[in-house]
């Protein structure tokens, strides 16, 4: 039996059929395309997979004018991609992570089946993908890293070993939007060896942000390339190698509201330019070898490099307050997974394996902190702070996953994984104080050295057991029901910041979670429709809470903001997810998904927060709040997505006219960081065009957020800045600061964008 690369993980779900034309079966019957998944590292029908899985195919992603990973949450309910640029996050079932922090993600990312060490590397232009795949809930056994909330995989397209093929796609949109993509497959040795080359160029001003202080508009430019080689070495061995490279230059000025500005104005006011430069590469080698006894041996090896440089106005105002320069360099991250699995046993199918990861990162940090110091009179000073951080980690895991086919229709799954991780974190700060004389700096007048990571938490060692227990039963009428218990885990770490953090924030402990889930999958009307329903209850102990821009007092009595990760005692997450796909007619498809999720702190009485009623006077001081009963995440409790496509032949011209639409709505959300309720919203995307019946060409016109809906998604406070109006006046306190009255918008619904796309396939 000849192996195919599809044996590698491919998590496919009903959402795969959202917009693509559905396949029809015998006679007049309409049926959805049969969906095969390998979510459990083996090929099986979707109806046999006891978990919630979704996929957005690369074709669907392009048809809906998707250009980067932030577009993913348009396609299905219950996921959210939030934040901007380096401060990004993916949340599933209401909870995500601060991917800019020194912690393992709550939703893990995989690129061509290899764990992606730097999640942020994936938040740039996506191109020539086979599919995005999402597993919801804890992944405690089979995937490279144990994850509490879910896993997202991105699979690139493999070469065609028989024929030359490829595509060219060109999109233009408002605000100077250009997206160019090109890919070609070359069968070097027919049926044996081939390569696929792909590239992307993207530029845009999609957020439509104008900095009125500097007189510039936010722009982004991305360039990327990829090569994929596939070698069918024999009937039972295949080898696949992919190398992906991408770099991006962006302006990252943040929208503010207050002092007469509304968030709908989309204005930034920071006086220091905020920019980001990224350069990422990842190489993945995968080998599949089917042994004579029909066992399958798989090896996945990955090497990742990642460089991020950013300049950032920390106070986001037009006052000289705080300016940061940070370079984060992962010099080399290697991970290796080796697994052996049985194939097609009647009673017992098993998978056993090992996982290893090693990474080294260096992060130089430079901060200018402007202060007005009371020395008889108020005098302006600047503290130049340097704090290079070193972050190394080494991890290994052993896992065993078993499926026992107890009866013809009943399967019991049992998985167990041992995880061990060692971390080394070190950061030493040096602060030089200068007197400001106009734009000149006099000094240094004082030098202070502070160890940012205390010695007792520089070396950390964690281990834990995770796993899964599931039972599923299939009925003759296309109905499958299942129940599962899954345990997730992620390690603790030391906190790394732009300036010395309070001692209480030095490190955070490991987090564990337990998830109980009931679900059903029903193929109805003889395969014309598919309905999935899931309910879950998950608890977290020592939950990793990312406090957002919390004010604290520095050693020079000025204020700074920190976003440390701290442990909340207990958090719960309860929810229901449902989705349906239905083939209304041969040329008319419909899909909908809904998610309801409620997260809350069950116990958390010492949460870092911004409470203006608490007096902060001593270095290291910060305010605390009791968040018991408050939402543990910043996502809305409910969301829904509807998509539909209709198409019809245009006379006898061998082409089709199509109309597709996407509707998404989300409820209001509570943001504990600013103690505000953020209103819900709804938007509509519309796409229409002509395409050839054989798929050779496609011309579309589209409008994303057609009705120009405006909505906040995430807010954060701004820090106090020096009150320069008091410079030279008699001093009655150690420092003189003033609140600017601005609130920072970390994420905002993108404005209406109208565009056109031409796609040619050969």
N, C-alpha and C positions, 0 to 999 in steps of 0.2 A: 504494500500500500504506500503510495507516494505521499509524503508529508506536504502540507500547505502551510503557509505562514499564518493562516487564520487559526491555527491551533494555539497561538499566543493569546493572552488575555484580551477579550473584546466584550465589553459589557453592553449588551444591546437591550433596548426596552421598547415599549409601545410608542414612545415619543419619536422613535426612528421614522415612523410613518407620517409624521405631522404634515409635512408639505410635499413629500415626494409622491409622484403618481403611484397608486396602489396597483399591485398585480392582481389579475383576475384569474379564476380557475375554470373548471370544466363547465361547459354549457352556459346557462344564464346565471349561475351562482356567482356572487361577488364575495371574495374573501380577502382579508388582509394578508400581506406577505408573511410567510412563515419566518419567525425570528429565532435565530440560534444565538445563544450567549455562552460565554466561557467565564462567567463571574467567579466560579469556583475552580478555575484553572482546568476546566474540561468542557467540551462542547455539549450543550444541552439546550432544549427548548426553553423559551422564556417562562412558559407555564410550569416548568419543573424547577425553577430557581427560587429558593425560599428566602428572598430578600427583595428590597425595593431597588431596582436598577433603572437607569435612564441613559439614553444616548441621543446626542445631536450629531447627525452625520455631517461630514465635511460639505456634502452637496447641499443639505438643508441650511447649514450655516451660511454658505455663500448666497443661496437664493434669498435669504432674509437679510442680505447686506451686512453680515457679520464680519468684522475686521480684526477685533481683538477680544480677549477673554472676557472683558467687561460686558460683552453682548450676550453672554451665556444665560444670565438670569432673565432674559426676555423669553426664553423658550419653554420654561417649565416653572411651576409654582414651587415655593418652599426653599429656593436657594437665593442668595444675594451676593453680588460682587460689589463691594463698597470701597470707599477711599480713593485717593488720587495718587498716581505716580508711585513714589517709594512707600507710601503708607497705605497699602492695599490689603484687602481681606476677602476671603470667601467664607460665607456662613451657610451651613446646612442644618435644617431643623432648628433655626433660630440662633445658632452659636457658631462662631468662627474664632479667629485668632488675629493678633496683631503681628503680621508677617515681618514687621520691621524690628521685632523684639528677638532676644536671644533665647528662643524656645522652639520646641517642636510644634508643628502646626496641628490644629484640631482636625482639619481636613487635609489629608496628604495628597500630593501631586505626583503623577508618574508620566514620564515622557518615553514613549516607545517601550513601555513595561519596566522602565528603570526608575527608581525613586529619584525625585528632583530635590536636591539638597537646598537650593535657593528657590523658594516658591515664587518670589518676585520676578524671576527670570521668565516666567510664563505669562506675565501680564503685559505683553507687548504684542505686536501684530502676529496673527496666526494665519498660516497659509498652507495649502496643499495637504490638508489633513484628511485622513480616512474618517475619523470621528472623535468626538469628545465622549467620555463615558463616566457616569457618576454612580457610585454605590453609596446609599444612604445608611447611616447608622454605624456603630463601631466596627472596625475591621481589625480583628484581633489575632488572626491566624495566618492567612495566605499571602498578605501583601507585605512589602518590604519593611514598612514601619507600622507599628500598632497605632491606630488612630481612633479617637473617641467619637467623632461625628461623621466621618465618611472619607471617601477617596475619589479623586478625579484623575482619570487617565486620558492622555492625548496620544493618539496613534497616527503616525504619518503614513502617507501612501507608499506602497511598495512598488518596485519596478514591474512592468509587464514583461514577462520573459518570452512572449511569442511575437509581439508586434510593437512597432514604434507608435507611441501615443503621447498625448499631453494636452495642454490647454494654455490659452492666453486669456486673461481677464483684466479689463480696464474699467475702473469706476471713477466718476467725477461727482463731487457733491459741493454744497454751499460751503462758504468760508474756506476756500482754497483747498478743498478736500480732493486728494488724488490717491488712489490705491491701485497699484499695478502688480499683477501676479503672473508668473510664467512657470511652467513645468513641462518636462519632457522625459519619457522613458525610452531607454536604448537597450534592446536585447543584444548584448555583445555576443553571447553564444546561445542560440535559440534553445529555449526550454531548460537552460542550465544556468546562465549567468547574465545579469542585467544590472543597469544602474538607472537611477532617476535623479534628475537635477531640477531644483526648484528655487525660486527667488521671489522677493517682495520688496516693493518700495512704497512707503506710505507717508503722506504729510497731511496735516489737518489743523484746524482751529475749532474742533468740534464742541469744546466747552464754552466757546465764545466769551472768554474772560479778558477784560481790558484792565491793565494796571494804569490808573489815572495819575499816579505819582510819577512813574517812569515813562509814561506815554508809549507803552508797548502792549501788544496782544499776545496771549499765550499761544505758542505754536509747538507742534511736535513733528519730528521727522524720524522715521524708522527705516532701516535697511537690513535685509536678512537673506541668507542663502542656506541651502541644504543639499546634501548628497546622500542617497540611499543606495546601497548595493545589496543584491540578493543572489545567493549562490545555492542552487539545488545540487549539492555535492553528489548525492546518490538518491536512490528511492527512499531511503530512511534517514537522511541527514540534510538539513538545510541550515544555512548561515546567513544572517542579516546584519548589516552594519549601517548605522545612520550617524551623520554628523550635522549638527545644526549650529548656525552662527547668526547672531542678531545684535545690532547696536541701535541705540535710540538717543536722540537729543530732545529735551523738552523744557519748556517753561512751566514752572509749577507755582506761580503766584496764586494764592487762595482768595476766593470771594469772601468779602466781609459784609455784614449788615450792621446798621447803627449809625448815629450821627448824620441822619438824613439819607443814608443809603439803604435801599431795600435789596433783599437777596435777588429779586427779579432784575435788578440793574446789572447784575453779573460784573461787579467792579471789585478790583483789588487795589489796595492803597500802600502796600509795603514799599519802603524806600530802598531796601537792599534787594537786588535782583535775586529771584529764586529760580534755580535751574537744576536740571538733572541730566547726567550722562550715564548710559548703561552699555555694557558690553558683556554678552553671555555666549558661552559655547558649551555643547554637550555632545559627547560621543557615546554611542550605545552599540554593543556587540551582543547579539543573541544567537545561540546555537541550540537547535532541537535535534535530538538523536533518538530515533525509535529503535530500541534494543530488540534482539531476536525473540525475547519472551513477551513482546508487546508492551513492555514498560517504556515510558518516555522520560528521557533525561534532558533537562533544559538548563542552560547557563545564560545569565544576563549580567553583563559587565558594563559599567558606566564610569565615565570620567567627566567632571564638570568644572569649568572655570567661570568666574563671575566677578565683574568689576562694576561698582556703582560709585559715582562721584556726584555730590549734590551741594549746592549753596542754598541756604535757607534762612529767610528772615523769620526768626522764631516768634516775634511778637506780632507779625503780620500787619503792622501799622506804619503810618508815615512819620513815626518818631524813632530816633535812634535808641533802640532798646537792646536787642540781642540778635546776633547774626552768627550762623553756624556754617562750617564747612566740614563735610564728612566724606571720607573715602572708605568704602567697604570692599575688601578684596579677598575673595575665596580663591586662594592660590591653587588649590587642587582638592577636589572631593571625589573620592572613589567609592563605589559600592558594588558588591558582588552578591548575586543570588544564585544558588544551585539547588535544584529540586528534582526529585525522582517520583514518578507517579505511575500507578497502574492505569490501564485503559480497558474499559468495557467489561469488568468482572461482573458476574451475576449477583454476588452477594456483598462483596466488600471492595470498594474502591478507596484508594488511599493516596495521599501526597505527603512526602517528607522532604524537608529541605533545610538549608542554612542561609543566613543573610549576614553580610558584613558591610560596614560603612566606616570610612575614615575621612575627616575633613579638617582643613586648617584655614583659618581666616584671620586677617589683620585689618583693623579699622582705625586709621588715624582720625582724630576729632580735633577741630579747631573752633573755638568760640570766642567772639568778642562780646563782652557783657558790659554795657554802658550803665553807669550809676552816677547819682548825685549825692556826694558824701558830705555830711555835716561836720565841718572842722572849724567851728566858730561861724563861718559862713558856708553856704552850700557850694562845693566845688565839683566840677565834672571830672570823672575818672572813667577809664576803660580797663577792664580786667581781661587780659589775653590768656585764655585757658587752652592748654593742649592736653589731650588724654588718649593716646593710642591704646586700642583694645586688642587683645589677642584671644581668640576663641577657637579651641580645638576640641574635637569630639571623636570618640571611637566606640562603635557599637557592633554587637553581634547578636544573633537570635537563632534559635533552633525551633522548628515547628513540625507538627504532624496533624494532618487533616484526614478524617475518615468519614466515609458514607456507607452505612449499612442498609442494604435493601431488604428490610425485614419481611415485607410482603410484596406482591406484584405492584401494589399502588402506594406503599408506605416506605419512607426512607428516614432513617435516623442519622444525623450528622453530628460528629463530635470532633472539635479541633482544639489543640493546645499549643501554646507558644511560650518559650522562655526568652525574655529580653534582658540584655545587660548593656548599660551605656556608661561610659566614663567621660567627664567633661573637665576641661581646663579653661578657666577664664581669668584674665588679668588686665587691669587698667590702672595706670598711674597718672594722676593729673598734676600738672604744673601751672600755677597761676602767677602771672606777672602783672602788677598794677602800674598804670601810667596816668599821669595827670594830663588832661586835655587842654591845650591852648589853641583854640580854634580847631583846625583840622590836624594840628601837630600833636604828637605824643611825647611827653617829657618823662624820662625815666629809663628803666623801671625803678619805682620807688620801693617796691616790696615784692618778695617772692615767696610763694607758699606751695608746698608739695603735699598732696593728699593721695592715699591709696584708695582708689575707687572700689576695688573688690577686696574685702578683708581676706587676710591670709587663710582663715579657717573655712572659707567657701570657694577658694580658688580651684581646688581639686574636689570633684564630686563624683560619686559612684552610685548608680542605681541599678536595681534589677527587679523584675516583676514577671508574673505569669498572666497571660491573657488567653482568650479562647472563645469558642462558640459551642452552643448546644441547640440543635434544631430538630424538629420533626415536621414532616410534610406528608400530606395524603392527597392523592389525585382521584377524582371521581370521573365516571364515564361521560358525563355531560360537559366536559371541558373545564371543570372547576377544580382548582387546587387550593388547599388551605394549609397554612403553616403556623407554627409557633416557635419562637426562638428566644434564647438568652445569649447575650454577647457581652463580653467584658473588654473595655478599652483602657488604654493607659498612655501616658506620656511623661517623660522625665522632667525633673526640675532643672534649675540653672541659676547662675548669678545674673543679676541685672546689669546691663551696660547702658550708660547714658552719655549725653553730650557734656554734662558737668557732674561734679560729685553729688551723689544722691544721698538722702538721709539713710542712716544706718539701718533703720527698719526695713529698707527696701534692698538690702544687700543681696538677698537670694530668695528663691521661692521653692517650695517642695514639689515632689512629684504629684500628679493628678491621676485618679482612677475613676472609672465609670462603669455602671451596670445598666444594661438596656434590656427591657422585656418588650417583645413585639408579637403581634398577631396580624396575619395578612391573608388575603385571598387574591387569586388571579382567575378570571373567568373569560373564556373565549365563547361568545354567545352568537346566536343566529348563524350557526354552522360556520363560524370563522369570520363573519362579516364585521364583528365588533370585538373589542378587547377591553376589559374593565379590571382595574387593579385597585385594591383598597388595603390600607395599612394603618394600624393604630399602635402607638408605642408609649412607653413610660421609661425615662432614663434619669438616673441620679448620678451626681458627681460628688466625690469627696476631694477636699483640697483643690477645688476648682481654680484654674488659672484665670484670674481676672485681670484684664489689661486696663488699668486706670488711665484715663485719657487727659493728658495735659493738666496735671494737678500742680497747683502753686505750692512752692516750698521756699524756705529762706536759705540763701547761700551764706558762706562764711564771711562775706563782706556786707551782710545784711541786706543785699538786694534780693530780688525775687527771680526765680526761674520756674520753668514748667518741666515736669517729668511725667513720663508715661510708663511707670514700672509695672511689672507683672507681680501680683501678690496672690496669696491663697485665700479664697473664700471657703468657709467651713463646709457648706453643703449647698448644692444647686439642683433643681429638678427641671426636667423638660418633658412636656406631655403634648402629644399631637396626633393628628389624623391626616393622612395623605390619600388622595384619590386621583385617578386619571382614566380617561376613556378615549379610545380611538374608534371611529366608525366610518365605514365606506357607504356614504349616502347613495351614490350612483357610481358607475364605472369611472366617471371623470369628476367626481366631487367627493372630497374627503373632509373629515372634521375631527378635531381632537380638542380635549379640554383637560386641564389639571387644576386641582385645588389643594391647598395646604392650610391647616390650622395648627398653630404651635404656640404653647405658652411656656415660657421659661421664667423662673423666679429664684431668688435667693431664699433658701430655707433658713439659713443662719449666716450672718455676716455683719457684725456690729462694729468693726474697726476698718471700714473701707476708706481708702484715701479719696478725698473728694474736694470740691471747691465750695466751701461754705463761708460767705463773706461775714457772717456774724462771729466767726472764730478768729481771735487775734493771733497773728503770726509774728513773733518778735525775735525768737531765738534761732540761730542757725540749725537747720535740720527740722524745724517745725513745719507741719502741714496739717490741714484739717481732716477730720474723720467723720463719717456718717454711718448710721445703722441702716443698711439696705435690706433688711429682712422684709420679704414680701414684694420687693421691687423686681422689675424685669432684669434677668441676668444678661440679656443681650439687647442690642439696639434695633432688632428686626421687628416688623409688624407681626401681630398674631395671625393674621390671615392674608393669603394672596391667591390669585387665580389667573390662569392664562387660557385663552381660547385661540386656536389657529384653524384656518380653513383654506382650501384651495379648490377652485373650479377652473376647468379648461375645456376648450372645444376646438374642433378642427376649423380652419379657415378655408372654406371652399375646397378645391382640389389642389391646393398649393403646397401640400406636404408640410404644413406648419400649423401651430396651435396658438390661440390667444388664451392667456391665463389671467386670473385675478386671484390674489391671495391676500389674506389679512391676518393680523395678529392684534389681540386685545389683551392687555395686562392691567390688573388692578391690585392695589395693596391697601390695607387698613392703616390706621394711625399707629404710631409707635411712641413709646416713652423713652426719652433720652435722659438718663440719670446724671450724666456729666454736666448738663446745663439745666437740669430740673425743668424740662419743658416737654410738652406733648407736641409731636410733629404730625401734621395732618396727613391723611392718606391721599392717594392719587390714582388716576387711571389714564392710560394712553393707548393710542391706536397707531399701528404701522400698516401701510397699504403698499402693495406691489402689483404692477401690471406690466404685460409685455407680450412679445411674440417669440416663439422658439420653433426650431425645426423638429419634425416628428422623430428624427433619428438622433436628436441631442447634439448635433454638430454646432449649432449656434443658438444664442439666447440674447435678446435685447430687452432690458427692463427699465422702467421708470419707477421710482419709489419715494416714499415719504415716511421717515421715522418720526414718531411723535407728531402725527399729522395735525392735531388740534393745538399744538404748542403748549401742552400742559406744563405748568411750573410747580416744582415741589422740592423742598429740602429733603435730604436723606440722612445726613449726619452733621452735627454741630459740635463745636468745641469752644471753650472760653479763650480769650487772649490774656496775656500776662500784663501786670502793671509795668509802666515804663517811667523813666526819670521825668520829673516835673521841671523841665528846663526853665519855666517861667520864674522859678525860685533861685536860679543860679546867681551867686554873688550876694544873696540876701542873708541876714542872720539866720542861723540854724537852730531849730528847737527839737530836732530828732536826728538819729544816726544817718538816715537816708531820706530822700524826698521822692515819692513815687505818686503816680496818678493812674487811675483806671481810664482806659481810652474810650470805653463805651462801645467797642466793636465786639461782635461775635464772629468767629470764623466758621465758614461753611466748608466742611471737609469733603462733602459730596453733594451733588445737585443733579437733578434729572436733566439730561442733555436737552437742549432746545430743538425745535423742529429742524430737521435736516432733509432737504430734497436732493435727490441724486439720480444718476443713471449708470447702468452697468452693461457692458458688452462682454460676452463670453464666447470664445471660439474653442472648440474641441476637435482634436484630430487623432 
